Amino acid sequence: MWRGAVFAFLVYVVFFVPLGERSAFGHLMRVVKTDEAQELGREVSVATQRIAQQIGNQVREANQPPAVDAGASQVPEAVQEQFQEIVGHAYAREEHVEATERAQVEP
């Protein structure tokens, strides 16, 4: 009830209480109709569209799938063979772990 009374009072002040020749709403409407305010409105609209476009581009870039090889295709073959001795057993272990997980999931 108090909120309604406060709201009604604010509406009365904004629309009916004169501040000089006009009410607060009348002054606001005259300011909005000026050329400067119209230009500001157009500039804000253009800036908003530009920002929305940039955000859309960033969202599209973030949702793109990652590169598959992650640079592995750029490593010379001689270097790959040297590392095969070091990490080769890890790949075999990975296949074994995945096979075990599949066996546990399947009935």
N, CA, C and O atoms as a Tinker XYZ file with bonds, in Angstrom:
   428  protein
     1  N      0.821000   -1.181000    0.000000    73     2
     2  CA     0.000000    0.000000    0.000000    64     1     3
     3  C      0.876000    1.261000    0.000000    63     2     4     5
     4  O      0.607000    2.223000   -0.719000    81     3
     5  N      1.953000    1.228000    0.841000    73     3     6
     6  CA     2.843000    2.388000    0.877000    64     5     7
     7  C      3.539000    2.601000   -0.458000    63     6     8     9
     8  O      3.724000    3.736000   -0.897000    81     7
     9  N      3.921000    1.514000   -1.094000    73     7    10
    10  CA     4.573000    1.629000   -2.398000    64     9    11
    11  C      3.653000    2.295000   -3.413000    63    10    12    13
    12  O      4.086000    3.142000   -4.194000    81    11
    13  N      2.407000    1.914000   -3.396000    73    11    14
    14  CA     1.427000    2.520000   -4.301000    64    13    15
    15  C      1.259000    4.004000   -4.033000    63    14    16    17
    16  O      1.166000    4.801000   -4.967000    81    15
    17  N      1.220000    4.378000   -2.764000    73    15    18
    18  CA     1.074000    5.783000   -2.413000    64    17    19
    19  C      2.303000    6.582000   -2.844000    63    18    20    21
    20  O      2.168000    7.687000   -3.371000    81    19
    21  N      3.490000    6.039000   -2.626000    73    19    22
    22  CA     4.722000    6.715000   -3.031000    64    21    23
    23  C      4.773000    6.833000   -4.553000    63    22    24    25
    24  O      5.149000    7.878000   -5.083000    81    23
    25  N      4.400000    5.772000   -5.250000    73    23    26
    26  CA     4.392000    5.804000   -6.709000    64    25    27
    27  C      3.414000    6.854000   -7.231000    63    26    28    29
    28  O      3.742000    7.609000   -8.146000    81    27
    29  N      2.232000    6.905000   -6.660000    73    27    30
    30  CA     1.227000    7.893000   -7.078000    64    29    31
    31  C      1.748000    9.309000   -6.825000    63    30    32    33
    32  O      1.549000   10.199000   -7.652000    81    31
    33  N      2.401000    9.517000   -5.707000    73    31    34
    34  CA     2.953000   10.839000   -5.399000    64    33    35
    35  C      4.026000   11.221000   -6.425000    63    34    36    37
    36  O      4.040000   12.357000   -6.900000    81    35
    37  N      4.915000   10.302000   -6.771000    73    35    38
    38  CA     5.956000   10.570000   -7.763000    64    37    39
    39  C      5.357000   10.883000   -9.132000    63    38    40    41
    40  O      5.829000   11.786000   -9.823000    81    39
    41  N      4.337000   10.153000   -9.522000    73    39    42
    42  CA     3.677000   10.409000  -10.801000    64    41    43
    43  C      3.071000   11.806000  -10.790000    63    42    44    45
    44  O      3.190000   12.545000  -11.768000    81    43
    45  N      2.434000   12.162000   -9.709000    73    43    46
    46  CA     1.829000   13.493000   -9.587000    64    45    47
    47  C      2.899000   14.577000   -9.709000    63    46    48    49
    48  O      2.711000   15.561000  -10.424000    81    47
    49  N      4.022000   14.396000   -9.010000    73    47    50
    50  CA     5.092000   15.397000   -9.046000    64    49    51
    51  C      5.667000   15.529000  -10.444000    63    50    52    53
    52  O      5.865000   16.644000  -10.927000    81    51
    53  N      5.942000   14.399000  -11.108000    73    51    54
    54  CA     6.576000   14.429000  -12.426000    64    53    55
    55  C      5.654000   15.042000  -13.474000    63    54    56    57
    56  O      6.116000   15.808000  -14.320000    81    55
    57  N      4.373000   14.728000  -13.440000    73    55    58
    58  CA     3.476000   15.164000  -14.505000    64    57    59
    59  C      2.693000   16.447000  -14.218000    63    58    60    61
    60  O      2.307000   17.136000  -15.163000    81    59
    61  N      2.446000   16.789000  -12.969000    73    59    62
    62  CA     1.530000   17.894000  -12.676000    64    61    63
    63  C      2.130000   19.068000  -11.922000    63    62    64    65
    64  O      1.589000   20.171000  -12.003000    81    63
    65  N      3.214000   18.885000  -11.199000    73    63    66
    66  CA     3.790000   19.994000  -10.433000    64    65    67
    67  C      4.639000   20.836000  -11.369000    63    66    68    69
    68  O      5.602000   20.330000  -11.945000    81    67
    69  N      4.306000   22.102000  -11.532000    73    67    70
    70  CA     5.079000   22.946000  -12.456000    64    69    71
    71  C      6.439000   23.322000  -11.887000    63    70    72    73
    72  O      6.573000   23.671000  -10.714000    81    71
    73  N      7.450000   23.240000  -12.762000    73    71    74
    74  CA     8.796000   23.715000  -12.444000    64    73    75
    75  C      9.065000   24.868000  -13.403000    63    74    76    77
    76  O      9.607000   24.664000  -14.489000    81    75
    77  N      8.698000   26.040000  -13.015000    73    75    78
    78  CA     8.737000   27.173000  -13.934000    64    77    79
    79  C      7.479000   27.155000  -14.779000    63    78    80    81
    80  O      6.373000   27.195000  -14.242000    81    79
    81  N      7.631000   27.096000  -16.096000    73    79    82
    82  CA     6.480000   27.091000  -16.996000    64    81    83
    83  C      5.918000   25.701000  -17.248000    63    82    84    85
    84  O      4.753000   25.563000  -17.621000    81    83
    85  N      6.718000   24.688000  -17.054000    73    83    86
    86  CA     6.294000   23.324000  -17.389000    64    85    87
    87  C      6.569000   22.374000  -16.228000    63    86    88    89
    88  O      7.269000   22.711000  -15.273000    81    87
    89  N      5.989000   21.162000  -16.340000    73    87    90
    90  CA     6.272000   20.120000  -15.354000    64    89    91
    91  C      7.613000   19.464000  -15.693000    63    90    92    93
    92  O      8.204000   19.764000  -16.730000    81    91
    93  N      8.091000   18.576000  -14.830000    73    91    94
    94  CA     9.352000   17.878000  -15.084000    64    93    95
    95  C      9.263000   17.071000  -16.379000    63    94    96    97
    96  O     10.232000   16.998000  -17.135000    81    95
    97  N      8.118000   16.474000  -16.629000    73    95    98
    98  CA     7.929000   15.708000  -17.856000    64    97    99
    99  C      7.972000   16.623000  -19.079000    63    98   100   101
   100  O      8.550000   16.251000  -20.100000    81    99
   101  N      7.381000   17.794000  -18.996000    73    99   102
   102  CA     7.408000   18.753000  -20.094000    64   101   103
   103  C      8.830000   19.195000  -20.411000    63   102   104   105
   104  O      9.218000   19.278000  -21.577000    81   103
   105  N      9.597000   19.476000  -19.373000    73   103   106
   106  CA    10.999000   19.854000  -19.591000    64   105   107
   107  C     11.776000   18.713000  -20.240000    63   106   108   109
   108  O     12.564000   18.934000  -21.160000    81   107
   109  N     11.553000   17.515000  -19.765000    73   107   110
   110  CA    12.248000   16.352000  -20.314000    64   109   111
   111  C     11.921000   16.157000  -21.794000    63   110   112   113
   112  O     12.805000   15.850000  -22.593000    81   111
   113  N     10.650000   16.336000  -22.158000    73   111   114
   114  CA    10.257000   16.161000  -23.560000    64   113   115
   115  C     10.895000   17.231000  -24.446000    63   114   116   117
   116  O     11.272000   16.943000  -25.582000    81   115
   117  N     11.019000   18.458000  -23.946000    73   115   118
   118  CA    11.679000   19.514000  -24.735000    64   117   119
   119  C     13.154000   19.207000  -24.921000    63   118   120   121
   120  O     13.710000   19.463000  -25.989000    81   119
   121  N     13.792000   18.663000  -23.896000    73   119   122
   122  CA    15.211000   18.308000  -24.013000    64   121   123
   123  C     15.395000   17.174000  -25.009000    63   122   124   125
   124  O     16.328000   17.204000  -25.811000    81   123
   125  N     14.527000   16.182000  -24.970000    73   123   126
   126  CA    14.627000   15.030000  -25.862000    64   125   127
   127  C     14.459000   15.447000  -27.317000    63   126   128   129
   128  O     15.046000   14.826000  -28.203000    81   127
   129  N     13.685000   16.466000  -27.576000    73   127   130
   130  CA    13.428000   16.902000  -28.952000    64   129   131
   131  C     14.539000   17.765000  -29.538000    63   130   132   133
   132  O     14.462000   18.122000  -30.713000    81   131
   133  N     15.563000   18.111000  -28.774000    73   131   134
   134  CA    16.648000   18.935000  -29.308000    64   133   135
   135  C     17.498000   18.132000  -30.279000    63   134   136   137
   136  O     17.529000   16.903000  -30.226000    81   135
   137  N     18.190000   18.843000  -31.172000    73   135   138
   138  CA    19.053000   18.187000  -32.161000    64   137   139
   139  C     20.191000   17.422000  -31.490000    63   138   140   141
   140  O     20.554000   16.331000  -31.931000    81   139
   141  N     20.744000   17.984000  -30.444000    73   139   142
   142  CA    21.843000   17.319000  -29.746000    64   141   143
   143  C     21.401000   15.990000  -29.150000    63   142   144   145
   144  O     22.128000   14.999000  -29.230000    81   143
   145  N     20.217000   15.963000  -28.553000    73   143   146
   146  CA    19.702000   14.727000  -27.968000    64   145   147
   147  C     19.409000   13.699000  -29.059000    63   146   148   149
   148  O     19.655000   12.508000  -28.868000    81   147
   149  N     18.890000   14.144000  -30.187000    73   147   150
   150  CA    18.627000   13.227000  -31.302000    64   149   151
   151  C     19.937000   12.637000  -31.818000    63   150   152   153
   152  O     20.010000   11.441000  -32.101000    81   151
   153  N     20.975000   13.471000  -31.943000    73   151   154
   154  CA    22.276000   12.995000  -32.413000    64   153   155
   155  C     22.873000   11.997000  -31.424000    63   154   156   157
   156  O     23.425000   10.972000  -31.823000    81   155
   157  N     22.759000   12.298000  -30.146000    73   155   158
   158  CA    23.240000   11.384000  -29.116000    64   157   159
   159  C     22.524000   10.042000  -29.210000    63   158   160   161
   160  O     23.153000    8.992000  -29.083000    81   159
   161  N     21.234000   10.071000  -29.428000    73   159   162
   162  CA    20.468000    8.829000  -29.563000    64   161   163
   163  C     20.950000    7.998000  -30.744000    63   162   164   165
   164  O     21.065000    6.778000  -30.633000    81   163
   165  N     21.232000    8.640000  -31.872000    73   163   166
   166  CA    21.744000    7.912000  -33.039000    64   165   167
   167  C     23.122000    7.324000  -32.752000    63   166   168   169
   168  O     23.399000    6.182000  -33.118000    81   167
   169  N     23.992000    8.106000  -32.093000    73   167   170
   170  CA    25.334000    7.617000  -31.780000    64   169   171
   171  C     25.286000    6.439000  -30.820000    63   170   172   173
   172  O     26.040000    5.478000  -30.975000    81   171
   173  N     24.420000    6.506000  -29.847000    73   171   174
   174  CA    24.272000    5.398000  -28.898000    64   173   175
   175  C     23.767000    4.152000  -29.627000    63   174   176   177
   176  O     24.211000    3.041000  -29.338000    81   175
   177  N     22.851000    4.332000  -30.559000    73   175   178
   178  CA    22.325000    3.203000  -31.327000    64   177   179
   179  C     23.419000    2.545000  -32.156000    63   178   180   181
   180  O     23.523000    1.319000  -32.188000    81   179
   181  N     24.237000    3.354000  -32.827000    73   179   182
   182  CA    25.333000    2.811000  -33.645000    64   181   183
   183  C     26.350000    2.092000  -32.756000    63   182   184   185
   184  O     26.816000    1.004000  -33.096000    81   183
   185  N     26.691000    2.697000  -31.623000    73   183   186
   186  CA    27.657000    2.074000  -30.716000    64   185   187
   187  C     27.118000    0.756000  -30.167000    63   186   188   189
   188  O     27.866000   -0.213000  -30.035000    81   187
   189  N     25.840000    0.714000  -29.850000    73   187   190
   190  CA    25.227000   -0.516000  -29.345000    64   189   191
   191  C     25.270000   -1.619000  -30.391000    63   190   192   193
   192  O     25.569000   -2.769000  -30.070000    81   191
   193  N     24.973000   -1.276000  -31.636000    73   191   194
   194  CA    25.035000   -2.274000  -32.711000    64   193   195
   195  C     26.454000   -2.783000  -32.903000    63   194   196   197
   196  O     26.658000   -3.978000  -33.116000    81   195
   197  N     27.438000   -1.892000  -32.831000    73   195   198
   198  CA    28.831000   -2.299000  -33.007000    64   197   199
   199  C     29.267000   -3.226000  -31.871000    63   198   200   201
   200  O     29.933000   -4.231000  -32.119000    81   199
   201  N     28.907000   -2.906000  -30.658000    73   199   202
   202  CA    29.264000   -3.754000  -29.519000    64   201   203
   203  C     28.581000   -5.114000  -29.629000    63   202   204   205
   204  O     29.200000   -6.142000  -29.354000    81   203
   205  N     27.327000   -5.127000  -30.025000    73   203   206
   206  CA    26.607000   -6.400000  -30.190000    64   205   207
   207  C     27.271000   -7.252000  -31.261000    63   206   208   209
   208  O     27.364000   -8.470000  -31.108000    81   207
   209  N     27.732000   -6.636000  -32.338000    73   207   210
   210  CA    28.424000   -7.365000  -33.401000    64   209   211
   211  C     29.729000   -7.954000  -32.880000    63   210   212   213
   212  O     30.041000   -9.109000  -33.170000    81   211
   213  N     30.495000   -7.180000  -32.119000    73   211   214
   214  CA    31.755000   -7.669000  -31.566000    64   213   215
   215  C     31.523000   -8.826000  -30.606000    63   214   216   217
   216  O     32.268000   -9.806000  -30.627000    81   215
   217  N     30.503000   -8.726000  -29.771000    73   215   218
   218  CA    30.192000   -9.809000  -28.839000    64   217   219
   219  C     29.783000  -11.052000  -29.606000    63   218   220   221
   220  O     30.192000  -12.159000  -29.254000    81   219
   221  N     28.978000  -10.887000  -30.651000    73   219   222
   222  CA    28.581000  -12.029000  -31.477000    64   221   223
   223  C     29.783000  -12.696000  -32.128000    63   222   224   225
   224  O     29.853000  -13.924000  -32.181000    81   223
   225  N     30.735000  -11.902000  -32.626000    73   223   226
   226  CA    31.947000  -12.475000  -33.219000    64   225   227
   227  C     32.760000  -13.236000  -32.184000    63   226   228   229
   228  O     33.276000  -14.315000  -32.477000    81   227
   229  N     32.882000  -12.694000  -30.983000    73   227   230
   230  CA    33.632000  -13.364000  -29.932000    64   229   231
   231  C     32.963000  -14.680000  -29.529000    63   230   232   233
   232  O     33.647000  -15.671000  -29.271000    81   231
   233  N     31.650000  -14.692000  -29.475000    73   231   234
   234  CA    30.936000  -15.924000  -29.119000    64   233   235
   235  C     31.139000  -16.978000  -30.203000    63   234   236   237
   236  O     31.364000  -18.149000  -29.897000    81   235
   237  N     31.060000  -16.564000  -31.480000    73   235   238
   238  CA    31.285000  -17.516000  -32.567000    64   237   239
   239  C     32.701000  -18.073000  -32.526000    63   238   240   241
   240  O     32.893000  -19.271000  -32.730000    81   239
   241  N     33.694000  -17.232000  -32.267000    73   239   242
   242  CA    35.077000  -17.694000  -32.194000    64   241   243
   243  C     35.282000  -18.643000  -31.023000    63   242   244   245
   244  O     36.013000  -19.627000  -31.140000    81   243
   245  N     34.643000  -18.353000  -29.898000    73   243   246
   246  CA    34.803000  -19.206000  -28.722000    64   245   247
   247  C     34.145000  -20.563000  -28.921000    63   246   248   249
   248  O     34.577000  -21.546000  -28.318000    81   247
   249  N     33.113000  -20.641000  -29.749000    73   247   250
   250  CA    32.404000  -21.899000  -29.957000    64   249   251
   251  C     32.946000  -22.718000  -31.116000    63   250   252   253
   252  O     32.423000  -23.797000  -31.396000    81   251
   253  N     33.984000  -22.237000  -31.801000    73   251   254
   254  CA    34.564000  -23.014000  -32.893000    64   253   255
   255  C     35.310000  -24.216000  -32.313000    63   254   256   257
   256  O     35.920000  -24.117000  -31.248000    81   255
   257  N     35.259000  -25.349000  -33.014000    73   255   258
   258  CA    35.973000  -26.527000  -32.509000    64   257   259
   259  C     37.484000  -26.293000  -32.575000    63   258   260   261
   260  O     37.962000  -25.600000  -33.473000    81   259
   261  N     38.236000  -26.861000  -31.636000    73   259   262
   262  CA    39.681000  -26.665000  -31.621000    64   261   263
   263  C     40.345000  -27.389000  -32.790000    63   262   264   265
   264  O     39.763000  -28.291000  -33.394000    81   263
   265  N     41.564000  -26.979000  -33.091000    73   263   266
   266  CA    42.324000  -27.651000  -34.144000    64   265   267
   267  C     42.602000  -29.084000  -33.721000    63   266   268   269
   268  O     42.882000  -29.344000  -32.550000    81   267
   269  N     42.526000  -30.016000  -34.663000    73   267   270
   270  CA    42.643000  -31.435000  -34.345000    64   269   271
   271  C     44.058000  -31.822000  -33.950000    63   270   272   273
   272  O     44.252000  -32.510000  -32.948000    81   271
   273  N     45.045000  -31.394000  -34.717000    73   271   274
   274  CA    46.391000  -31.886000  -34.451000    64   273   275
   275  C     47.139000  -31.074000  -33.404000    63   274   276   277
   276  O     48.155000  -31.548000  -32.895000    81   275
   277  N     46.691000  -29.889000  -33.065000    73   275   278
   278  CA    47.301000  -29.046000  -32.046000    64   277   279
   279  C     48.792000  -28.866000  -32.294000    63   278   280   281
   280  O     49.571000  -28.800000  -31.344000    81   279
   281  N     49.198000  -28.787000  -33.554000    73   279   282
   282  CA    50.592000  -28.544000  -33.897000    64   281   283
   283  C     51.409000  -29.803000  -34.093000    63   282   284   285
   284  O     52.591000  -29.709000  -34.424000    81   283
   285  N     50.830000  -30.973000  -33.903000    73   283   286
   286  CA    51.590000  -32.217000  -34.021000    64   285   287
   287  C     52.079000  -32.428000  -35.444000    63   286   288   289
   288  O     53.116000  -33.061000  -35.641000    81   287
   289  N     51.375000  -31.925000  -36.429000    73   287   290
   290  CA    51.797000  -32.121000  -37.814000    64   289   291
   291  C     53.029000  -31.299000  -38.157000    63   290   292   293
   292  O     53.654000  -31.541000  -39.189000    81   291
   293  N     53.392000  -30.343000  -37.327000    73   291   294
   294  CA    54.550000  -29.504000  -37.589000    64   293   295
   295  C     55.832000  -30.064000  -36.989000    63   294   296   297
   296  O     56.910000  -29.529000  -37.252000    81   295
   297  N     55.749000  -31.124000  -36.192000    73   295   298
   298  CA    56.935000  -31.730000  -35.579000    64   297   299
   299  C     57.605000  -32.634000  -36.614000    63   298   300   301
   300  O     56.948000  -33.484000  -37.215000    81   299
   301  N     58.919000  -32.450000  -36.822000    73   299   302
   302  CA    59.610000  -33.313000  -37.794000    64   301   303
   303  C     59.526000  -34.783000  -37.407000    63   302   304   305
   304  O     59.439000  -35.125000  -36.228000    81   303
   305  N     59.553000  -35.642000  -38.411000    73   303   306
   306  CA    59.381000  -37.072000  -38.170000    64   305   307
   307  C     60.520000  -37.651000  -37.347000    63   306   308   309
   308  O     60.302000  -38.565000  -36.552000    81   307
   309  N     61.736000  -37.133000  -37.524000    73   307   310
   310  CA    62.881000  -37.632000  -36.748000    64   309   311
   311  C     62.676000  -37.370000  -35.257000    63   310   312   313
   312  O     63.035000  -38.203000  -34.425000    81   311
   313  N     62.110000  -36.233000  -34.925000    73   311   314
   314  CA    61.844000  -35.908000  -33.519000    64   313   315
   315  C     60.724000  -36.785000  -32.983000    63   314   316   317
   316  O     60.776000  -37.225000  -31.835000    81   315
   317  N     59.716000  -37.041000  -33.803000    73   315   318
   318  CA    58.612000  -37.907000  -33.373000    64   317   319
   319  C     59.119000  -39.301000  -33.036000    63   318   320   321
   320  O     58.674000  -39.906000  -32.061000    81   319
   321  N     60.044000  -39.813000  -33.837000    73   319   322
   322  CA    60.578000  -41.155000  -33.581000    64   321   323
   323  C     61.358000  -41.197000  -32.275000    63   322   324   325
   324  O     61.303000  -42.197000  -31.559000    81   323
   325  N     62.093000  -40.116000  -31.949000    73   323   326
   326  CA    62.838000  -40.074000  -30.694000    64   325   327
   327  C     61.897000  -40.098000  -29.496000    63   326   328   329
   328  O     62.174000  -40.756000  -28.493000    81   327
   329  N     60.790000  -39.382000  -29.603000    73   327   330
   330  CA    59.839000  -39.338000  -28.506000    64   329   331
   331  C     58.980000  -40.600000  -28.424000    63   330   332   333
   332  O     58.378000  -40.872000  -27.385000    81   331
   333  N     58.921000  -41.358000  -29.490000    73   331   334
   334  CA    58.111000  -42.575000  -29.489000    64   333   335
   335  C     58.604000  -43.548000  -28.427000    63   334   336   337
   336  O     57.806000  -44.228000  -27.783000    81   335
   337  N     59.936000  -43.615000  -28.243000    73   335   338
   338  CA    60.497000  -44.499000  -27.221000    64   337   339
   339  C     60.080000  -44.054000  -25.823000    63   338   340   341
   340  O     59.886000  -44.883000  -24.935000    81   339
   341  N     59.942000  -42.747000  -25.630000    73   339   342
   342  CA    59.615000  -42.227000  -24.297000    64   341   343
   343  C     58.131000  -42.356000  -23.996000    63   342   344   345
   344  O     57.760000  -42.792000  -22.906000    81   343
   345  N     57.278000  -41.986000  -24.940000    73   343   346
   346  CA    55.836000  -41.934000  -24.666000    64   345   347
   347  C     55.060000  -43.068000  -25.314000    63   346   348   349
   348  O     53.843000  -43.143000  -25.148000    81   347
   349  N     55.716000  -43.940000  -26.036000    73   347   350
   350  CA    55.012000  -45.011000  -26.729000    64   349   351
   351  C     54.215000  -45.889000  -25.793000    63   350   352   353
   352  O     53.080000  -46.255000  -26.096000    81   351
   353  N     54.804000  -46.234000  -24.647000    73   351   354
   354  CA    54.082000  -47.091000  -23.698000    64   353   355
   355  C     52.861000  -46.384000  -23.111000    63   354   356   357
   356  O     51.904000  -47.048000  -22.714000    81   355
   357  N     52.876000  -45.043000  -23.049000    73   355   358
   358  CA    51.724000  -44.305000  -22.524000    64   357   359
   359  C     50.523000  -44.447000  -23.451000    63   358   360   361
   360  O     49.387000  -44.543000  -22.986000    81   359
   361  N     50.768000  -44.461000  -24.771000    73   359   362
   362  CA    49.663000  -44.643000  -25.708000    64   361   363
   363  C     49.051000  -46.036000  -25.565000    63   362   364   365
   364  O     47.832000  -46.190000  -25.637000    81   363
   365  N     49.886000  -47.038000  -25.365000    73   363   366
   366  CA    49.377000  -48.399000  -25.170000    64   365   367
   367  C     48.556000  -48.465000  -23.888000    63   366   368   369
   368  O     47.507000  -49.109000  -23.854000    81   367
   369  N     49.023000  -47.811000  -22.847000    73   367   370
   370  CA    48.301000  -47.803000  -21.580000    64   369   371
   371  C     46.957000  -47.095000  -21.751000    63   370   372   373
   372  O     45.959000  -47.527000  -21.174000    81   371
   373  N     46.916000  -46.027000  -22.526000    73   371   374
   374  CA    45.669000  -45.298000  -22.757000    64   373   375
   375  C     44.644000  -46.190000  -23.440000    63   374   376   377
   376  O     43.473000  -46.191000  -23.060000    81   375
   377  N     45.068000  -46.944000  -24.435000    73   375   378
   378  CA    44.148000  -47.861000  -25.119000    64   377   379
   379  C     43.625000  -48.917000  -24.156000    63   378   380   381
   380  O     42.449000  -49.275000  -24.208000    81   379
   381  N     44.492000  -49.421000  -23.275000    73   379   382
   382  CA    44.081000  -50.433000  -22.295000    64   381   383
   383  C     43.066000  -49.849000  -21.312000    63   382   384   385
   384  O     42.084000  -50.508000  -20.969000    81   383
   385  N     43.299000  -48.616000  -20.858000    73   383   386
   386  CA    42.380000  -47.976000  -19.912000    64   385   387
   387  C     41.025000  -47.750000  -20.564000    63   386   388   389
   388  O     39.989000  -47.997000  -19.947000    81   387
   389  N     41.026000  -47.280000  -21.809000    73   387   390
   390  CA    39.757000  -47.046000  -22.504000    64   389   391
   391  C     38.999000  -48.353000  -22.715000    63   390   392   393
   392  O     37.778000  -48.386000  -22.566000    81   391
   393  N     39.702000  -49.426000  -23.058000    73   391   394
   394  CA    39.039000  -50.726000  -23.237000    64   393   395
   395  C     38.450000  -51.212000  -21.921000    63   394   396   397
   396  O     37.363000  -51.790000  -21.906000    81   395
   397  N     39.149000  -50.989000  -20.826000    73   395   398
   398  CA    38.640000  -51.398000  -19.516000    64   397   399
   399  C     37.415000  -50.580000  -19.132000    63   398   400   401
   400  O     36.456000  -51.125000  -18.585000    81   399
   401  N     37.434000  -49.285000  -19.410000    73   399   402
   402  CA    36.267000  -48.446000  -19.109000    64   401   403
   403  C     35.062000  -48.886000  -19.923000    63   402   404   405
   404  O     33.951000  -48.958000  -19.399000    81   403
   405  N     35.273000  -49.177000  -21.189000    73   403   406
   406  CA    34.149000  -49.646000  -22.018000    64   405   407
   407  C     33.592000  -50.958000  -21.496000    63   406   408   409
   408  O     32.378000  -51.163000  -21.501000    81   407
   409  N     34.461000  -51.843000  -21.049000    73   407   410
   410  CA    34.006000  -53.138000  -20.536000    64   409   411
   411  C     33.197000  -52.949000  -19.260000    63   410   412   413
   412  O     32.233000  -53.679000  -19.030000    81   411
   413  N     33.571000  -51.987000  -18.432000    73   411   414
   414  CA    32.838000  -51.751000  -17.199000    64   413   415
   415  C     31.480000  -51.105000  -17.449000    63   414   416   417
   416  O     30.528000  -51.350000  -16.707000    81   415
   417  N     31.389000  -50.289000  -18.480000    73   415   418
   418  CA    30.140000  -49.604000  -18.785000    64   417   419
   419  C     29.154000  -50.553000  -19.434000    63   418   420   421
   420  O     27.964000  -50.526000  -19.121000    81   419
   421  N     29.639000  -51.397000  -20.340000    73   419   422
   422  CA    28.764000  -52.330000  -21.056000    64   421   423
   423  C     28.410000  -53.500000  -20.143000    63   422   424   425
   424  O     29.264000  -53.983000  -19.400000    81   423
   425  N     27.166000  -53.960000  -20.190000    73   423   426
   426  CA    26.755000  -55.085000  -19.320000    64   425   427
   427  C     27.297000  -56.411000  -19.787000    63   426   428
   428  O     27.038000  -57.439000  -19.161000    81   427
